[in-house]
Amino acid sequence: MIKINENVLSNDLSPYLKQHKDNPVNWQIWSKETLEYSKQNQKPILLSIGYASCHWCHVMAHESFEEDETAKLMNKLFVNIKVDREERPDLDFIFQSSFQLFNQTGGGWPLTMFLDENGVPFMGGTYFPKEAKHGLPSFKEILQKVSEAYKDQREKIINQKDLIIKNLDLKKNSVLNQDLIPILDMSLSHLDPVNGGFKGAPKFPTFNFYETLLYFYNTTNDIKYLKPVELIIKQLCSKGIYDHVEGGIARYTVDENWVIPHFEKMLYDNTQFILLLSKYCKINSDNYFKEKIEQTIEFLKKNFLNKEGFMGSAFDADSDGEEGKYYVYAYNEIKDIENIGNYFDIKPEGNWENKIILVEKEKPNEKILKRLLQIRLQKNKPFFDDKTQLDLNCLMISALIEANEVLPNRGYLKLAEEFFCNIENKYIENKIHHSYSKNIVFIEDYAFLIKAILDLADKTMNFKYKELARKLCQESITKFFLEDKNIFQKNTKNNNDIFFKPIDISDNTIPNGNAIMLINLVKCGMMDDAKKLSTSLNGYLNIYKNHMMTAIRALDFYNNINFGKNCDEKGCKLDDYKN
């Protein structure tokens, strides 16, 4: 029975939801019961989506959700639902898309959406301040205005559903096949030729894009695809976005020079960093880059393993209520470390808020790193979200396999097999699921699980892996594939509790699930199914090409295999490609 006048988050397993269990807001979980209550009582919904390591989520929580007056207003005017985006990426995808539709700009977290009594969005924003500032109205002002608008225009708002669905529905053309190279080449013009990455700030590593460039370099031997990869890797390994003391990479930087990170460390970024760097090291075997791979893997092994023996999700940016406190240094803390100025850019005034973010000038020696670590470990560590996500743990397996090719004596293949054994025991032999709930699973979970199994099959030559991958491909088609659209739905067809079918064809924090499934189907020899999916992805590509970099790589792979060329997932043999 729903407890609408209580905060019910204390019993939830999500670390993010538990962070809000003591809020005076009567937070509910996303469920059919909560949605039904809203409908029966004709009460709009305030939906708040975030994740445990999100800095601005913490800021808004502290300013508004912990404040009695604001909470009282929320409880009076809305049914308040809190969602962990890492638990429910399908909800996040739909409502981020809705935000972009309403505001004609990119979204982010916290995501604050207002839904009608049927769970259909009609307005939204991201972070709202407690008091009006920087051109943003106060959150309380927003609450009152939205509530009044809903009362005055309820029927009109409710009747917008069909229009919203129409606008959210992905557009497709009838193109069956096309030249992919010009589409890829267009994206090169958006790159920053000096600093690497895409132009402007903030800067995100966008690993899926650079993996695609490496694929086409391996295929065409055209240096224009390699140069941006070389630049981004040098920047990521030497600048402030990389943690030179413990290893691992931050989510993004707020500046265009990769110096000032948003300090949270995500599993999905670090696995893709290992993947990209490992693939690059097959072209450039410089030990400097190999050491970054090794350091990052060791960092993950030491810090990300949870009690279940899987990888958790993320480390917070904040500690002791202060952003980046754990990672930055005061000048006086480190100025007496012998020769430190030879290796890091050290200035008395610092390079961020009078503190020092470490940026490499030269590779530091172990003595200096050890001293920096000693100083750091005197501080409190940021909060760790230990939540297991199946897709990301499978991505970690693929990363370890890739790393094993350039560092064959580190036992990474054995570690990958051990991880998979754990996944097999918990998820495959019981029930495949994304995180906490055994009833919730996404196409990305299947896509990256199958990919990990196929990667193991390639490296171990164990026939059972190939058979299992094919079986899971068939299962994913049954659960997710929409025959009328020839595309995989993001969540399962029989368990959709959203007003709209979520169909995702774009790369996000991880490569797109539909694109990875196309590669999987090809590698499993399921070419009839692959043909259907490739036709659909081609239809979307002309319209959404800037967001479909993994799909471009997957389509090229499918096309070349279909024409009998000698290819693998990393690219085609050059001579064969030119024939």
C-alpha positions in Angstrom: 0.0 0.0 0.0 1.3 3.4 -1.0 2.4 5.8 1.8 2.0 9.1 0.1 2.5 11.2 3.2 5.8 9.6 4.1 9.3 9.6 2.7 9.6 5.9 1.6 13.2 5.9 0.4 14.8 4.4 3.6 13.9 0.9 2.4 15.3 1.3 -1.1 18.6 -0.4 -2.0 19.8 2.5 -4.2 22.6 4.5 -2.6 21.3 7.6 -4.3 17.8 7.2 -3.0 19.1 6.5 0.4 21.0 9.8 0.4 17.5 11.4 0.3 15.8 9.2 2.9 15.9 11.9 5.6 14.6 14.7 3.4 11.3 16.2 4.7 10.0 15.7 1.2 7.6 12.8 1.0 9.6 11.1 -1.7 8.0 8.1 -3.5 9.6 5.6 -5.8 8.6 5.2 -9.5 6.0 2.5 -9.5 2.6 1.7 -11.0 1.0 2.3 -7.5 2.5 5.8 -7.3 1.4 6.6 -10.8 -2.1 5.3 -10.2 -2.3 7.4 -7.0 -1.4 10.5 -9.0 -4.0 9.7 -11.6 -6.8 9.0 -9.2 -6.1 12.2 -7.2 -5.6 14.4 -10.3 -2.3 15.5 -8.8 0.8 16.4 -10.9 4.1 14.7 -10.4 7.5 16.3 -9.6 10.1 13.9 -10.9 13.7 14.3 -9.7 16.3 12.2 -11.4 20.0 12.1 -10.4 22.7 9.7 -9.2 24.8 9.3 -6.1 28.0 10.9 -7.2 26.3 13.9 -8.9 27.7 17.2 -7.5 24.7 19.5 -8.5 22.3 16.9 -7.2 23.9 17.3 -3.8 23.7 21.1 -4.1 20.0 21.1 -4.9 19.3 18.5 -2.2 21.0 20.7 0.4 19.5 23.9 -0.7 15.9 22.7 -1.3 15.1 19.1 -0.5 16.5 19.4 3.0 14.7 22.7 3.7 11.4 22.4 5.5 9.6 25.2 3.8 10.4 24.0 0.3 9.5 20.4 1.3 6.2 21.5 2.7 5.4 23.2 -0.6 6.4 20.2 -2.7 4.3 17.8 -0.5 1.3 20.1 -0.8 1.4 20.6 -4.5 2.9 17.5 -6.0 3.4 13.7 -5.9 7.2 13.7 -5.5 9.1 10.8 -7.1 12.9 10.3 -6.8 14.7 8.1 -9.4 18.3 6.9 -9.7 19.2 7.3 -13.3 21.7 4.4 -13.1 18.9 2.1 -11.9 16.4 3.3 -14.5 18.3 4.6 -17.6 15.1 4.1 -19.6 13.3 6.8 -17.5 16.3 9.0 -17.7 16.4 8.6 -21.4 12.8 9.5 -22.0 12.7 12.5 -19.7 16.0 13.9 -20.8 14.6 13.7 -24.4 11.5 15.4 -23.1 13.6 18.1 -21.5 15.4 18.7 -24.8 12.1 18.9 -26.6 10.8 21.5 -24.3 13.9 23.6 -23.9 15.8 23.0 -27.2 19.0 22.4 -25.3 20.9 19.6 -23.7 19.8 18.3 -20.3 21.8 17.1 -17.3 21.5 16.2 -13.7 19.7 16.8 -11.5 16.8 16.5 -13.9 13.6 18.2 -12.6 10.6 17.3 -14.6 6.9 18.1 -14.0 4.5 15.4 -15.2 0.8 15.4 -15.5 -1.3 13.0 -13.5 -0.8 10.3 -16.2 3.0 10.5 -16.0 3.4 12.6 -19.2 5.9 15.5 -18.9 4.7 19.1 -19.6 7.6 21.2 -18.3 11.1 20.6 -16.9 14.5 22.0 -15.9 17.7 20.8 -14.4 19.1 22.5 -11.3 17.0 25.2 -9.7 18.5 27.4 -7.0 16.9 28.0 -3.6 16.9 31.7 -4.3 16.7 33.5 -7.7 20.2 34.0 -9.2 22.1 33.9 -12.5 18.9 34.5 -14.4 17.2 31.4 -12.8 14.0 31.8 -10.7 14.0 30.3 -7.2 12.8 26.7 -6.9 9.8 27.7 -4.7 8.7 30.2 -7.3 8.9 27.5 -10.0 6.8 25.1 -7.8 4.1 27.7 -7.3 3.9 28.8 -10.9 3.9 25.2 -12.3 1.1 24.2 -9.8 -1.0 27.2 -10.8 -0.5 26.5 -14.5 -1.6 22.9 -14.0 -4.7 24.0 -12.1 -5.6 26.6 -14.7 -4.8 24.5 -17.8 -5.2 20.9 -16.6 -7.3 19.7 -19.6 -5.1 21.4 -22.1 -1.9 20.0 -20.5 -3.3 16.4 -20.4 -4.5 16.6 -24.0 -0.9 17.4 -25.1 0.1 13.7 -24.7 -0.3 12.8 -28.4 1.6 15.9 -29.6 4.5 15.1 -27.1 4.6 11.5 -28.3 4.7 12.6 -31.9 7.6 15.0 -31.3 9.5 12.4 -29.2 9.1 9.7 -31.9 12.3 9.2 -33.8 12.3 10.2 -37.4 13.6 7.8 -40.1 14.1 8.0 -43.8 14.1 5.2 -46.4 17.9 5.0 -47.0 18.9 1.3 -47.0 22.7 1.8 -47.4 25.0 4.8 -47.7 28.6 5.9 -47.7 29.6 6.2 -44.1 33.0 8.0 -44.6 31.6 11.4 -45.4 29.3 11.3 -42.4 32.3 10.5 -40.2 34.5 13.2 -41.9 31.9 15.9 -41.1 32.4 15.3 -37.4 36.1 16.0 -37.7 35.4 19.7 -38.3 33.9 20.0 -34.8 37.2 19.0 -33.1 39.5 21.2 -31.2 42.8 21.0 -33.1 44.9 22.5 -30.2 43.4 20.9 -27.1 41.8 17.8 -28.4 38.2 16.7 -27.9 35.3 18.7 -29.3 35.5 22.5 -29.4 34.5 24.6 -26.4 33.8 23.7 -22.7 32.9 21.7 -20.8 34.9 18.9 -22.3 33.9 15.3 -22.3 36.2 12.5 -23.5 33.5 10.9 -25.8 35.4 7.6 -26.0 32.9 6.0 -28.4 33.8 8.7 -31.0 37.5 8.0 -30.8 37.0 4.3 -30.9 35.2 4.8 -34.2 38.1 6.9 -35.5 40.6 4.2 -34.5 38.4 1.6 -36.3 38.5 3.6 -39.5 42.2 4.3 -39.2 42.8 0.5 -39.0 40.5 0.1 -42.0 41.8 2.9 -44.3 45.2 3.7 -42.9 44.3 7.4 -43.3 46.2 9.5 -40.7 43.4 12.0 -40.4 41.6 9.5 -38.2 44.6 8.7 -36.0 45.8 12.3 -35.3 42.7 13.3 -33.2 43.0 10.1 -31.2 46.7 10.7 -30.5 45.9 14.2 -29.3 43.1 13.3 -27.0 45.0 10.4 -25.5 48.0 12.7 -24.7 45.7 15.3 -23.1 43.8 12.7 -21.1 46.9 11.1 -19.8 48.8 14.2 -18.8 46.3 16.9 -17.8 44.1 17.4 -14.7 41.3 15.1 -15.8 43.6 12.2 -15.0 44.4 11.3 -11.4 48.2 11.0 -11.5 48.4 9.9 -7.9 46.0 6.9 -7.8 45.0 6.5 -11.4 41.6 6.8 -13.1 39.9 9.5 -15.0 37.3 12.1 -14.0 34.0 12.5 -15.7 34.8 15.7 -17.6 36.5 19.1 -17.3 34.8 22.4 -17.0 37.6 24.1 -19.0 38.7 23.5 -22.6 42.3 22.6 -21.6 41.4 19.4 -19.7 42.8 20.9 -16.5 39.9 21.4 -14.1 37.9 18.2 -13.7 34.5 17.7 -12.4 36.0 15.3 -9.9 33.6 12.4 -9.8 35.0 9.1 -11.1 32.6 6.9 -13.0 33.1 3.2 -13.8 31.8 3.7 -17.4 34.4 6.4 -18.1 37.3 4.4 -16.7 36.4 1.2 -18.5 36.2 3.0 -21.8 39.5 4.8 -21.1 41.2 1.5 -20.7 39.5 0.2 -23.9 40.6 3.2 -26.0 44.1 3.4 -24.6 44.6 -0.4 -25.1 43.5 -0.2 -28.7 45.8 2.8 -29.3 48.8 1.0 -27.7 48.6 -1.6 -30.5 49.6 1.3 -32.8 51.9 3.2 -30.4 53.4 0.8 -27.8 54.9 3.7 -25.7 55.3 2.4 -22.1 54.0 5.7 -20.8 50.5 4.9 -22.1 50.7 1.3 -21.0 51.5 2.4 -17.5 48.4 4.6 -17.5 46.4 1.4 -18.4 48.0 -0.5 -15.6 47.5 2.3 -13.0 43.9 2.7 -13.9 43.1 -1.0 -13.7 44.9 -1.2 -10.4 42.9 1.8 -9.1 39.6 0.1 -10.1 40.7 -3.2 -8.5 41.6 -1.5 -5.3 38.8 1.0 -5.0 35.8 -0.1 -7.1 35.3 -3.7 -6.0 32.1 -4.1 -3.9 31.2 -6.8 -1.4 29.7 -8.9 -4.1 33.0 -9.1 -6.0 31.7 -6.8 -8.8 32.6 -3.3 -9.8 30.6 -0.5 -8.1 29.4 2.6 -10.0 31.2 5.8 -9.0 33.1 7.9 -6.6 31.6 11.3 -5.6 33.2 14.6 -6.6 32.7 15.9 -3.0 34.1 15.0 0.3 33.3 16.8 3.6 30.8 18.9 1.6 33.6 20.3 -0.6 34.0 19.6 -4.3 37.4 18.1 -5.2 38.8 18.3 -1.6 40.2 14.8 -1.7 42.1 15.3 -5.0 43.5 18.9 -4.9 46.5 20.2 -2.9 47.5 23.4 -1.1 50.8 24.8 -2.2 52.2 24.6 1.3 51.4 20.9 1.4 53.6 19.9 -1.5 56.1 22.7 -2.2 58.8 21.0 -0.2 58.6 17.7 -2.0 62.0 17.4 -3.7 62.0 18.4 -7.4 58.2 18.3 -7.6 58.2 21.4 -9.8 60.1 19.4 -12.5 57.2 17.0 -12.9 54.1 19.0 -12.1 53.0 22.6 -12.8 53.2 24.0 -9.2 52.4 27.6 -8.5 51.8 29.3 -5.1 48.5 30.8 -6.4 47.4 27.3 -7.6 45.4 26.7 -10.8 41.9 26.3 -9.3 40.4 28.3 -6.4 43.9 28.8 -4.9 44.5 25.0 -4.9 46.6 22.8 -7.1 45.2 20.3 -9.6 48.1 18.2 -10.7 49.1 18.6 -14.4 52.1 16.6 -15.7 55.1 18.3 -17.2 57.1 15.1 -17.2 56.4 11.6 -15.9 56.9 11.7 -12.1 59.0 9.2 -10.2 57.5 6.7 -7.7 59.0 8.6 -4.7 57.1 11.8 -5.5 53.8 9.9 -6.2 54.2 8.0 -2.9 54.6 11.3 -1.0 51.5 12.8 -2.8 49.5 9.7 -1.9 50.5 9.9 1.8 49.3 13.5 1.9 46.0 12.6 0.2 45.2 9.7 2.4 45.1 11.9 5.4 41.8 13.3 4.0 38.4 11.6 4.0 37.6 9.7 0.8 34.6 10.7 -1.3 31.4 8.7 -1.0 31.4 5.4 -3.1 28.3 4.3 -4.9 28.8 0.5 -4.7 25.9 -0.4 -6.9 26.5 -3.2 -9.4 25.4 -2.4 -12.9 25.5 -5.4 -15.2 26.3 -3.6 -18.5 29.2 -1.7 -16.9 30.7 -4.8 -15.4 30.5 -6.5 -18.7 32.2 -3.5 -20.3 35.0 -4.0 -17.7 35.5 -7.6 -18.9 35.9 -6.3 -22.5 38.4 -3.7 -21.2 40.5 -6.2 -19.4 40.6 -8.5 -22.4 41.7 -5.6 -24.6 44.4 -4.5 -22.0 45.6 -8.1 -21.9 46.7 -7.8 -25.5 49.1 -5.0 -24.8 50.1 -6.1 -21.3 50.0 -9.9 -21.6 51.8 -10.7 -18.4 49.5 -8.9 -15.9 46.9 -11.6 -15.6 44.1 -9.5 -17.1 42.6 -12.3 -19.2 42.4 -14.5 -16.1 40.8 -11.6 -14.2 38.3 -11.1 -17.0 37.3 -14.8 -16.8 36.9 -14.6 -13.0 34.6 -11.6 -13.4 32.6 -13.4 -16.0 32.3 -16.5 -13.8 30.8 -14.3 -11.1 28.4 -12.8 -13.7 27.5 -16.3 -14.9 26.7 -17.5 -11.4 24.6 -14.5 -10.4 23.0 -13.2 -13.6 22.9 -15.9 -16.3 22.1 -18.9 -14.2 19.4 -17.1 -12.2 17.9 -14.1 -14.1 19.6 -11.4 -16.2 18.9 -8.0 -14.6 20.4 -4.6 -14.6 21.0 -3.8 -10.9 18.9 -4.3 -7.8 15.5 -5.4 -9.2 15.5 -8.8 -11.0 12.5 -7.6 -13.0 14.3 -4.7 -14.7 16.8 -5.2 -17.5 17.8 -3.2 -20.5 19.1 -3.9 -24.0 22.5 -2.5 -22.9 22.8 -5.2 -20.3 22.3 -7.9 -23.0 24.4 -6.0 -25.6 27.5 -5.7 -23.3 27.0 -9.1 -21.8 27.0 -10.7 -25.2 30.0 -8.5 -26.3 32.0 -9.7 -23.3 31.2 -13.3 -24.0 32.2 -12.9 -27.7 35.4 -11.2 -26.6 36.2 -14.1 -24.3 35.4 -16.5 -27.2 37.9 -14.8 -29.4 40.7 -14.9 -26.9 40.1 -18.3 -25.3 38.7 -20.2 -28.3 36.2 -21.8 -26.0 33.3 -23.0 -28.1 30.8 -22.7 -25.2 31.1 -18.9 -25.2 30.0 -18.7 -28.9 27.0 -20.9 -28.2 26.0 -18.9 -25.1 26.3 -15.6 -27.0 24.0 -16.8 -29.8 21.5 -18.1 -27.2 21.5 -14.6 -25.5 21.1 -12.9 -28.9 18.0 -14.9 -29.6 16.7 -14.1 -26.1 17.3 -10.3 -26.6 15.4 -10.4 -29.8 12.4 -12.0 -28.0 12.5 -9.5 -25.2 13.5 -6.2 -26.9 13.1 -6.3 -30.7 10.2 -4.4 -32.2 9.4 -6.1 -35.4 7.3 -3.1 -36.7 10.3 -0.8 -36.3 13.2 -3.2 -36.7 15.0 -1.8 -33.6 15.6 -2.9 -30.1 13.5 -1.1 -27.4 15.6 0.1 -24.4 13.5 -1.7 -21.8 11.7 -5.0 -22.2 8.5 -5.0 -24.3 6.4 -6.6 -21.6 7.5 -4.3 -18.8 7.2 -0.8 -20.0 5.8 1.5 -17.3 6.4 4.7 -19.3 4.0 6.6 -21.4 6.2 6.1 -24.4 8.3 3.2 -25.9 11.9 4.2 -25.3 13.9 3.6 -28.5 17.5 4.8 -28.1 19.8 4.9 -31.1 22.4 7.5 -29.8 25.6 7.1 -27.9 25.5 8.4 -24.4 27.8 7.7 -21.4 28.4 4.3 -23.0 28.1 3.2 -26.6 24.6 2.7 -27.9 23.0 -0.7 -27.2 21.5 -1.1 -30.7 24.9 -0.4 -32.3 26.6 -3.0 -30.1 23.8 -5.5 -30.8 24.4 -5.1 -34.6 28.1 -6.1 -34.1 27.0 -9.0 -31.8 24.5 -10.3 -34.4 27.1 -10.2 -37.1 29.7 -12.0 -35.0 27.1 -14.7 -34.1 26.4 -15.2 -37.8 22.8 -14.0 -37.4 22.9 -12.0 -40.7 19.1 -12.0 -41.3 18.5 -10.3 -38.0 21.5 -8.0 -38.5 20.1 -7.0 -41.9 16.8 -5.8 -40.3 18.7 -3.8 -37.6 21.2 -2.3 -40.1 18.3 -1.2 -42.3 16.7 0.6 -39.4 20.0 2.2 -38.2 20.7 3.5 -41.7 17.3 5.1 -41.7 18.0 7.0 -38.5 21.6 7.9 -39.4 21.0 10.8 -41.8 18.9 12.6 -39.2 20.8 11.8 -36.0 24.3 11.2 -37.4 26.1 13.4 -34.8 25.0 11.1 -32.0 25.5 7.8 -33.7 29.2 7.3 -33.9 29.2 3.7 -32.7 26.4 2.9 -35.2 28.7 4.2 -38.0 31.4 1.8 -36.9 28.8 -1.1 -36.5 27.3 -0.4 -39.9 30.6 -0.4 -41.6 31.5 -3.7 -39.9 28.1 -5.2 -41.0 28.5 -4.0 -44.6 32.0 -5.4 -45.0 31.2 -8.8 -43.5 28.0 -8.9 -45.7 30.2 -8.3 -48.8 32.6 -11.1 -47.7 35.5 -8.9 -46.7 38.2 -10.0 -44.2 37.1 -7.9 -41.2 36.9 -8.0 -37.4 35.4 -5.6 -34.9 38.6 -3.5 -34.9 38.5 -2.9 -38.7 39.0 -4.5 -42.1 42.2 -5.6 -43.6 43.3 -2.7 -45.7 43.8 -4.6 -49.0 40.4 -6.2 -48.7 38.7 -2.9 -47.9 40.1 -1.3 -51.1 38.9 -4.2 -53.4 
